[in-house]
Amino acid sequence: MTGRTTIAEIARTAAVSVSTVSKVLNGHTDVAEDTRRRVQRLLDERGYRRRRAAHHQRSGDLLDLVINDLDTPWGLALLTGIEEVVESAGIGLVISAVHSRAALTRRWLESLLARGSQGAILVLSDLDDAQREQLRRHGTPIVVIDGVSQPPPDVPSVGATNFSGAYSATEHLLQLGHRRIAVIGGPEQLACTRARIAGYRAAFDAADLVAPRGLLRYGNFYHDGGFRAARSLLEDDDPPTAIFAGSDMHAMGVYEAARKSGRTVPDDLSVVGFDDLNFASWTAPGLTTVRQPLHEMGATAARTLLRLVAGEALDSTSIELATSLVVRDSTAVPSGT
């Protein structure tokens, strides 16, 4: 691309969507002829040139999505956002589930390079330096969603405001009068887990309180991880009166552990989740949770990758979308107060 023109600027000038400009650039036929001529004239006038490697030009229009586990409401919510943007741009999507296994990640990378996909979105997965270098040499851009670790500065990432989301959840419980608040994080090595635990602790600091010792557990973001962690917490000699769970699925495990221990939510135990998945409002009681915009996170990652494929420079390589606390019926003042 020459000059400072971007796809977004061309789309605004032509009064069309970014995906329509992308379709014109890719030679797709499902664009009205008048629109195609208008967009192409602007591309020509402003000297827009795509920077695409030769192997991309030989291949079909494909993007890759590599995700640890797809068979969860969390993963499906991300996927719908990604598919919406990719389908609108007229590009195919190849989905690979690697289940946190290095061998499957290597196999996916070999397949991606063989078929010449234009780029890839990585969800809760990580590449080592050698693998990232392979992609760089082949001119294959990547975008990371909620990576295992903070990606290098030159790798775009999309996430949510995990710190502030956890802060608001803990603050809500503190304002209700809870002090024995436990937290169940996801896998300890994940950047999002570390940010949420930091937000939990910061809420205590802001209230001039000390976070209770011994009430931190780590799980796997699934029901069973939440159940095991909550059962351990509730068996403590001085059990918590509230639990901030690292995911809504964790929270469902907390519900089960509470029931099996003879407790009711929220009379005996307040529970806050994280995600606001579709079932959060259907549970009994409805789950108070931190909403992270999963659909928009997926869509933003896809739009970012399309810009990279088109040769655009990004304003920022780190995008965090806002979270918000959704208060339902799973939280109340501590019993006996």
DRENDO-1510 file (C-alpha; in Angstrom, 1 decimal, always signed):
<recs>
REC; n; res; u; v; w
REC; 1; MET; +0.0; +0.0; +0.0 .
REC; 2; THR; +1.3; +3.4; -0.9 .
REC; 3; GLY; +0.5; +6.7; +0.9 .
REC; 4; ARG; -1.7; +6.6; +4.0 .
REC; 5; THR; -4.9; +5.2; +2.5 .
REC; 6; THR; -6.5; +2.3; +4.4 .
REC; 7; ILE; -9.3; -0.1; +3.5 .
REC; 8; ALA; -11.4; +1.6; +6.2 .
REC; 9; GLU; -10.9; +5.0; +4.6 .
REC; 10; ILE; -11.8; +3.7; +1.2 .
REC; 11; ALA; -14.9; +2.0; +2.6 .
REC; 12; ARG; -16.0; +5.3; +4.3 .
REC; 13; THR; -15.4; +7.3; +1.1 .
REC; 14; ALA; -17.3; +4.8; -1.0 .
REC; 15; ALA; -20.1; +4.4; +1.6 .
REC; 16; VAL; -19.6; +0.7; +1.7 .
REC; 17; SER; -18.4; -1.8; +4.3 .
REC; 18; VAL; -14.8; -2.9; +4.8 .
REC; 19; SER; -15.8; -6.4; +3.8 .
REC; 20; THR; -17.1; -5.1; +0.5 .
REC; 21; VAL; -13.8; -3.4; -0.2 .
REC; 22; SER; -12.1; -6.7; +0.7 .
REC; 23; LYS; -14.3; -8.6; -1.8 .
REC; 24; VAL; -13.4; -6.2; -4.6 .
REC; 25; LEU; -9.7; -6.7; -3.7 .
REC; 26; ASN; -10.2; -10.4; -3.8 .
REC; 27; GLY; -12.0; -10.4; -7.1 .
REC; 28; HIS; -15.3; -11.8; -5.7 .
REC; 29; THR; -18.3; -11.6; -8.0 .
REC; 30; ASP; -21.0; -11.0; -5.4 .
REC; 31; VAL; -20.6; -7.2; -5.5 .
REC; 32; ALA; -22.9; -5.0; -7.5 .
REC; 33; GLU; -21.2; -3.7; -10.6 .
REC; 34; ASP; -21.7; +0.0; -9.8 .
REC; 35; THR; -20.3; -0.6; -6.3 .
REC; 36; ARG; -17.3; -2.5; -7.7 .
REC; 37; ARG; -16.5; +0.3; -10.2 .
REC; 38; ARG; -16.8; +2.9; -7.4 .
REC; 39; VAL; -14.5; +1.0; -5.0 .
REC; 40; GLN; -12.0; +0.1; -7.7 .
REC; 41; ARG; -11.7; +3.7; -8.9 .
REC; 42; LEU; -10.9; +4.8; -5.4 .
REC; 43; LEU; -8.3; +2.0; -5.0 .
REC; 44; ASP; -6.7; +3.1; -8.3 .
REC; 45; GLU; -6.8; +6.8; -7.4 .
REC; 46; ARG; -5.2; +6.4; -4.0 .
REC; 47; GLY; -2.6; +3.9; -5.2 .
REC; 48; TYR; -3.7; +1.0; -3.0 .
REC; 49; ARG; -1.6; -2.1; -3.5 .
REC; 50; ARG; -1.9; -5.3; -1.6 .
REC; 51; ARG; +1.2; -6.9; -0.1 .
REC; 52; ARG; +0.6; -10.6; -0.5 .
REC; 53; ALA; +3.1; -13.4; -0.8 .
REC; 54; ALA; +3.2; -15.4; -4.0 .
REC; 55; HIS; +1.9; -18.6; -2.3 .
REC; 56; HIS; -1.1; -16.6; -1.1 .
REC; 57; GLN; -1.9; -15.6; -4.7 .
REC; 58; ARG; -1.8; -19.3; -5.8 .
REC; 59; SER; -4.1; -20.4; -3.0 .
REC; 60; GLY; -7.8; -20.1; -2.4 .
REC; 61; ASP; -9.0; -17.4; -0.1 .
REC; 62; LEU; -8.8; -19.1; +3.3 .
REC; 63; LEU; -8.2; -18.1; +6.9 .
REC; 64; ASP; -7.4; -20.5; +9.7 .
REC; 65; LEU; -8.8; -20.6; +13.3 .
REC; 66; VAL; -6.9; -22.7; +15.7 .
REC; 67; ILE; -8.5; -23.2; +19.1 .
REC; 68; ASN; -7.8; -25.5; +22.0 .
REC; 69; ASP; -11.4; -26.6; +22.5 .
REC; 70; LEU; -14.4; -25.7; +20.3 .
REC; 71; ASP; -17.1; -27.7; +22.1 .
REC; 72; THR; -17.9; -25.1; +24.7 .
REC; 73; PRO; -20.3; -22.2; +24.8 .
REC; 74; TRP; -17.3; -19.9; +25.2 .
REC; 75; GLY; -15.6; -21.2; +22.1 .
REC; 76; LEU; -18.8; -21.2; +20.1 .
REC; 77; ALA; -19.6; -17.6; +21.0 .
REC; 78; LEU; -16.2; -16.5; +19.7 .
REC; 79; LEU; -16.7; -18.6; +16.5 .
REC; 80; THR; -20.0; -17.0; +15.6 .
REC; 81; GLY; -18.3; -13.6; +15.7 .
REC; 82; ILE; -15.3; -14.8; +13.5 .
REC; 83; GLU; -17.6; -16.6; +11.0 .
REC; 84; GLU; -19.8; -13.5; +10.7 .
REC; 85; VAL; -16.9; -11.3; +9.5 .
REC; 86; VAL; -15.2; -14.0; +7.4 .
REC; 87; GLU; -18.4; -15.1; +5.6 .
REC; 88; SER; -19.2; -11.4; +4.9 .
REC; 89; ALA; -15.8; -11.0; +3.3 .
REC; 90; GLY; -16.4; -14.1; +1.1 .
REC; 91; ILE; -13.4; -16.0; +2.6 .
REC; 92; GLY; -13.3; -19.6; +3.8 .
REC; 93; LEU; -12.5; -20.6; +7.3 .
REC; 94; VAL; -10.5; -23.7; +8.3 .
REC; 95; ILE; -11.0; -24.7; +12.0 .
REC; 96; SER; -8.5; -26.8; +13.9 .
REC; 97; ALA; -9.0; -27.9; +17.5 .
REC; 98; VAL; -5.6; -28.7; +19.1 .
REC; 99; HIS; -6.7; -29.5; +22.7 .
REC; 100; SER; -3.5; -27.9; +24.2 .
REC; 101; ARG; -1.3; -30.5; +22.6 .
REC; 102; ALA; +1.9; -29.4; +21.0 .
REC; 103; ALA; +1.9; -32.2; +18.5 .
REC; 104; LEU; -1.5; -31.1; +17.1 .
REC; 105; THR; -0.3; -27.5; +17.0 .
REC; 106; ARG; +2.7; -28.6; +14.9 .
REC; 107; ARG; +0.5; -30.6; +12.6 .
REC; 108; TRP; -1.9; -27.7; +12.2 .
REC; 109; LEU; +1.0; -25.4; +11.3 .
REC; 110; GLU; +2.3; -27.8; +8.7 .
REC; 111; SER; -1.1; -28.0; +7.1 .
REC; 112; LEU; -1.6; -24.2; +7.1 .
REC; 113; LEU; +1.7; -23.7; +5.3 .
REC; 114; ALA; +0.9; -26.4; +2.8 .
REC; 115; ARG; -2.5; -25.0; +1.8 .
REC; 116; GLY; -1.3; -21.4; +1.9 .
REC; 117; SER; -3.9; -19.8; +4.1 .
REC; 118; GLN; -3.8; -16.1; +4.2 .
REC; 119; GLY; -3.6; -15.8; +8.0 .
REC; 120; ALA; -4.7; -17.4; +11.3 .
REC; 121; ILE; -6.5; -16.6; +14.5 .
REC; 122; LEU; -5.2; -18.3; +17.6 .
REC; 123; VAL; -7.5; -18.8; +20.6 .
REC; 124; LEU; -6.0; -19.8; +23.9 .
REC; 125; SER; -3.2; -21.4; +22.1 .
REC; 126; ASP; +0.5; -20.5; +21.9 .
REC; 127; LEU; +3.3; -20.8; +19.4 .
REC; 128; ASP; +7.0; -21.1; +20.2 .
REC; 129; ASP; +9.5; -18.7; +18.7 .
REC; 130; ALA; +10.5; -21.1; +15.9 .
REC; 131; GLN; +6.8; -21.5; +14.8 .
REC; 132; ARG; +6.2; -17.8; +14.8 .
REC; 133; GLU; +9.3; -17.3; +12.7 .
REC; 134; GLN; +8.0; -19.9; +10.2 .
REC; 135; LEU; +4.8; -17.9; +9.8 .
REC; 136; ARG; +6.7; -14.7; +9.5 .
REC; 137; ARG; +9.0; -16.1; +6.8 .
REC; 138; HIS; +5.9; -17.3; +4.8 .
REC; 139; GLY; +4.3; -13.9; +5.2 .
REC; 140; THR; +1.3; -15.4; +7.2 .
REC; 141; PRO; -0.1; -12.9; +9.7 .
REC; 142; ILE; -1.7; -14.1; +13.0 .
REC; 143; VAL; -4.0; -12.5; +15.6 .
REC; 144; VAL; -4.2; -14.0; +19.1 .
REC; 145; ILE; -7.4; -14.1; +21.2 .
REC; 146; ASP; -6.8; -14.5; +25.0 .
REC; 147; GLY; -3.3; -16.0; +24.5 .
REC; 148; VAL; -1.6; -18.3; +27.0 .
REC; 149; SER; +1.0; -15.5; +27.5 .
REC; 150; GLN; +1.4; -12.0; +26.4 .
REC; 151; PRO; +2.3; -12.2; +22.7 .
REC; 152; PRO; +5.3; -10.3; +21.2 .
REC; 153; PRO; +4.7; -6.6; +20.5 .
REC; 154; ASP; +4.4; -7.3; +16.7 .
REC; 155; VAL; +1.7; -9.9; +17.1 .
REC; 156; PRO; -1.8; -8.4; +17.4 .
REC; 157; SER; -4.0; -9.6; +20.2 .
REC; 158; VAL; -7.7; -9.2; +21.1 .
REC; 159; GLY; -9.0; -9.7; +24.7 .
REC; 160; ALA; -11.3; -8.3; +27.3 .
REC; 161; THR; -10.6; -6.1; +30.3 .
REC; 162; ASN; -10.0; -9.0; +32.6 .
REC; 163; PHE; -8.5; -6.9; +35.4 .
REC; 164; SER; -11.4; -4.5; +35.6 .
REC; 165; GLY; -14.0; -7.2; +35.2 .
REC; 166; ALA; -12.6; -9.1; +38.2 .
REC; 167; TYR; -12.3; -5.8; +40.1 .
REC; 168; SER; -16.0; -5.0; +39.6 .
REC; 169; ALA; -17.0; -8.6; +40.6 .
REC; 170; THR; -15.0; -8.5; +43.8 .
REC; 171; GLU; -16.1; -4.9; +44.5 .
REC; 172; HIS; -19.7; -6.0; +44.2 .
REC; 173; LEU; -19.2; -8.7; +46.8 .
REC; 174; LEU; -17.4; -6.4; +49.1 .
REC; 175; GLN; -20.2; -3.8; +48.9 .
REC; 176; LEU; -22.7; -6.5; +49.9 .
REC; 177; GLY; -20.6; -7.1; +53.1 .
REC; 178; HIS; -18.6; -10.2; +52.2 .
REC; 179; ARG; -15.0; -10.4; +53.4 .
REC; 180; ARG; -14.3; -14.1; +53.1 .
REC; 181; ILE; -14.3; -14.0; +49.3 .
REC; 182; ALA; -12.6; -16.9; +47.5 .
REC; 183; VAL; -11.4; -16.8; +43.9 .
REC; 184; ILE; -11.1; -19.7; +41.5 .
REC; 185; GLY; -8.9; -18.8; +38.6 .
REC; 186; GLY; -8.4; -20.6; +35.3 .
REC; 187; PRO; -5.1; -22.3; +34.5 .
REC; 188; GLU; -2.3; -20.5; +36.3 .
REC; 189; GLN; -0.2; -19.9; +33.3 .
REC; 190; LEU; -2.8; -18.0; +31.3 .
REC; 191; ALA; -2.5; -14.2; +31.1 .
REC; 192; CYS; -6.3; -13.7; +31.6 .
REC; 193; THR; -6.1; -15.7; +34.8 .
REC; 194; ARG; -3.3; -13.6; +36.2 .
REC; 195; ALA; -5.2; -10.4; +35.2 .
REC; 196; ARG; -8.4; -11.5; +36.9 .
REC; 197; ILE; -6.6; -12.5; +40.2 .
REC; 198; ALA; -4.8; -9.2; +40.1 .
REC; 199; GLY; -8.2; -7.4; +39.8 .
REC; 200; TYR; -9.6; -9.4; +42.7 .
REC; 201; ARG; -6.7; -8.3; +44.9 .
REC; 202; ALA; -6.9; -4.7; +43.7 .
REC; 203; ALA; -10.5; -4.5; +44.8 .
REC; 204; PHE; -9.5; -5.5; +48.4 .
REC; 205; ASP; -6.7; -2.9; +48.3 .
REC; 206; ALA; -9.0; -0.2; +47.1 .
REC; 207; ALA; -11.3; -0.9; +50.1 .
REC; 208; ASP; -8.4; -0.8; +52.5 .
REC; 209; LEU; -8.9; -4.5; +53.2 .
REC; 210; VAL; -6.5; -7.5; +53.1 .
REC; 211; ALA; -7.5; -10.3; +50.7 .
REC; 212; PRO; -8.0; -13.4; +52.8 .
REC; 213; ARG; -5.2; -16.0; +52.7 .
REC; 214; GLY; -5.8; -19.6; +51.6 .
REC; 215; LEU; -8.9; -18.8; +49.4 .
REC; 216; LEU; -7.3; -18.9; +46.0 .
REC; 217; ARG; -7.7; -22.0; +43.8 .
REC; 218; TYR; -6.9; -22.7; +40.2 .
REC; 219; GLY; -9.1; -24.7; +37.8 .
REC; 220; ASN; -9.5; -25.5; +34.2 .
REC; 221; PHE; -12.5; -23.1; +33.3 .
REC; 222; TYR; -14.8; -26.2; +33.1 .
REC; 223; HIS; -17.5; -27.4; +35.4 .
REC; 224; ASP; -15.4; -30.1; +37.0 .
REC; 225; GLY; -12.6; -27.7; +37.8 .
REC; 226; GLY; -15.0; -25.3; +39.5 .
REC; 227; PHE; -16.6; -28.2; +41.4 .
REC; 228; ARG; -13.3; -29.6; +42.8 .
REC; 229; ALA; -12.0; -26.1; +43.8 .
REC; 230; ALA; -15.3; -25.1; +45.5 .
REC; 231; ARG; -15.5; -28.4; +47.3 .
REC; 232; SER; -12.0; -27.8; +48.7 .
REC; 233; LEU; -12.9; -24.3; +49.7 .
REC; 234; LEU; -16.2; -25.2; +51.4 .
REC; 235; GLU; -14.5; -28.0; +53.4 .
REC; 236; ASP; -12.2; -25.4; +55.0 .
REC; 237; ASP; -12.5; -24.7; +58.8 .
REC; 238; ASP; -13.4; -21.1; +57.9 .
REC; 239; PRO; -15.1; -21.4; +54.5 .
REC; 240; PRO; -15.8; -18.4; +52.3 .
REC; 241; THR; -19.2; -16.7; +52.2 .
REC; 242; ALA; -18.7; -15.8; +48.5 .
REC; 243; ILE; -16.8; -17.3; +45.5 .
REC; 244; PHE; -15.7; -15.4; +42.5 .
REC; 245; ALA; -15.4; -18.1; +39.8 .
REC; 246; GLY; -13.1; -17.7; +36.8 .
REC; 247; SER; -15.7; -18.7; +34.3 .
REC; 248; ASP; -19.5; -19.3; +34.1 .
REC; 249; MET; -18.8; -23.0; +33.8 .
REC; 250; HIS; -16.6; -22.9; +36.9 .
REC; 251; ALA; -19.6; -21.2; +38.6 .
REC; 252; MET; -21.9; -24.1; +37.7 .
REC; 253; GLY; -19.4; -26.4; +39.4 .
REC; 254; VAL; -19.5; -24.1; +42.4 .
REC; 255; TYR; -23.4; -24.4; +42.4 .
REC; 256; GLU; -23.1; -28.2; +42.5 .
REC; 257; ALA; -20.5; -28.2; +45.3 .
REC; 258; ALA; -22.7; -25.8; +47.3 .
REC; 259; ARG; -25.7; -28.1; +46.9 .
REC; 260; LYS; -23.8; -31.2; +47.8 .
REC; 261; SER; -22.5; -29.5; +51.0 .
REC; 262; GLY; -26.1; -28.6; +52.0 .
REC; 263; ARG; -25.7; -24.9; +51.1 .
REC; 264; THR; -28.0; -22.8; +49.0 .
REC; 265; VAL; -27.1; -20.0; +46.6 .
REC; 266; PRO; -27.2; -17.1; +47.5 .
REC; 267; ASP; -28.5; -17.6; +51.1 .
REC; 268; ASP; -25.5; -19.4; +52.3 .
REC; 269; LEU; -23.0; -18.7; +49.5 .
REC; 270; SER; -22.9; -15.9; +46.9 .
REC; 271; VAL; -21.4; -16.8; +43.5 .
REC; 272; VAL; -20.1; -14.6; +40.7 .
REC; 273; GLY; -19.0; -16.0; +37.3 .
REC; 274; PHE; -17.2; -14.6; +34.3 .
REC; 275; ASP; -18.3; -14.6; +30.7 .
REC; 276; ASP; -22.1; -14.2; +30.7 .
REC; 277; LEU; -22.7; -17.3; +28.5 .
REC; 278; ASN; -26.2; -17.9; +27.3 .
REC; 279; PHE; -27.1; -20.2; +30.2 .
REC; 280; ALA; -26.1; -17.7; +32.9 .
REC; 281; SER; -29.6; -16.2; +32.9 .
REC; 282; TRP; -31.3; -19.6; +32.8 .
REC; 283; THR; -29.8; -21.1; +35.9 .
REC; 284; ALA; -31.6; -21.2; +39.3 .
REC; 285; PRO; -30.7; -18.8; +40.7 .
REC; 286; GLY; -29.7; -16.6; +37.7 .
REC; 287; LEU; -25.9; -16.1; +37.8 .
REC; 288; THR; -24.4; -12.8; +38.6 .
REC; 289; THR; -21.4; -12.6; +36.2 .
REC; 290; VAL; -18.9; -10.5; +34.4 .
REC; 291; ARG; -19.9; -10.2; +30.7 .
REC; 292; GLN; -17.1; -10.3; +28.3 .
REC; 293; PRO; -18.2; -9.5; +24.7 .
REC; 294; LEU; -17.1; -12.9; +23.1 .
REC; 295; HIS; -18.9; -12.4; +19.8 .
REC; 296; GLU; -17.4; -9.0; +19.3 .
REC; 297; MET; -13.9; -10.3; +20.4 .
REC; 298; GLY; -14.1; -12.9; +17.6 .
REC; 299; ALA; -15.4; -10.4; +15.1 .
REC; 300; THR; -12.7; -7.9; +16.0 .
REC; 301; ALA; -10.0; -10.5; +15.6 .
REC; 302; ALA; -11.3; -11.5; +12.2 .
REC; 303; ARG; -11.5; -7.8; +11.1 .
REC; 304; THR; -8.0; -7.2; +12.3 .
REC; 305; LEU; -6.6; -10.2; +10.5 .
REC; 306; LEU; -8.3; -9.1; +7.2 .
REC; 307; ARG; -6.6; -5.8; +7.6 .
REC; 308; LEU; -3.2; -7.4; +8.0 .
REC; 309; VAL; -3.9; -9.7; +5.0 .
REC; 310; ALA; -4.7; -6.6; +3.0 .
REC; 311; GLY; -1.4; -5.0; +4.0 .
REC; 312; GLU; -2.8; -2.4; +6.3 .
REC; 313; ALA; -0.8; -1.0; +9.3 .
REC; 314; LEU; -2.7; -1.2; +12.6 .
REC; 315; ASP; -3.2; +1.7; +15.0 .
REC; 316; SER; -2.5; -0.7; +17.9 .
REC; 317; THR; -1.5; -4.3; +18.2 .
REC; 318; SER; -3.3; -4.8; +21.6 .
REC; 319; ILE; -7.1; -4.5; +21.7 .
REC; 320; GLU; -9.1; -4.9; +24.9 .
REC; 321; LEU; -12.9; -4.8; +24.8 .
REC; 322; ALA; -14.8; -3.6; +27.8 .
REC; 323; THR; -16.4; -6.0; +30.3 .
REC; 324; SER; -19.4; -5.2; +32.5 .
REC; 325; LEU; -21.0; -6.7; +35.6 .
REC; 326; VAL; -24.4; -8.3; +35.2 .
REC; 327; VAL; -26.1; -8.6; +38.6 .
REC; 328; ARG; -28.7; -11.4; +38.9 .
REC; 329; ASP; -29.8; -13.5; +41.8 .
REC; 330; SER; -26.8; -15.5; +42.8 .
REC; 331; THR; -25.4; -12.8; +45.1 .
REC; 332; ALA; -26.8; -11.4; +48.4 .
REC; 333; VAL; -25.6; -10.0; +51.7 .
REC; 334; PRO; -23.9; -12.6; +53.9 .
REC; 335; SER; -26.2; -14.7; +56.0 .
REC; 336; GLY; -26.5; -13.5; +59.6 .
REC; 337; THR; -25.9; -9.8; +58.7 .
</recs>
